[in-house]
């Protein structure tokens, strides 16, 4: 697992996508995608968005919110579809790791994105926060993301922060 990302190389983008809306064009680049689901969606639209996520170059997708475990499955299927549902045909550089974060605060999915969402062979400096909600909350969501990033920063008291994030990681791993 790589954890040597530097703060100055990360690019964070926020995409507001109300339920059932048209999908914007997105350049295919290696990225992590955090899907924040605050609206119910139809199965067909979820499949369409999942295909769009995979086509965008996503290699690590984390879902949080309403029915988030279904997003984990949906993105898995979108990736498998590209390879005729033959898991063995998926090359490492196109494998999409998916997780869901049910019954956790939003900050926990951001923690996972910052500390655990790595690809073994490809750098993922681009983070796309896909917010499925009626109302845009760019400032609030990005504030929570950057606040979590600051909490995890290892600067003045590295041992204190390391213990902090290790205990949170342990809680995440063993609570499933």
Secondary structure, 3 states (H helix, E strand, C coil): CCCCCCHHHCEEEEEECCCCCCCCCCCCCCEEEEEEECCCCCHHHHHHHHHHHHHCCEEEEEEEECCHHHHHHHHHHHHHHCCCCCHHHCCHHHCCEEEEECCCCHHHHHHHHHHCCCCCCCCCCEEEEEEECCCCCHHHHHHHHHHHHHHHCCCCCHHHHHHHHHHHHHHHHHCC
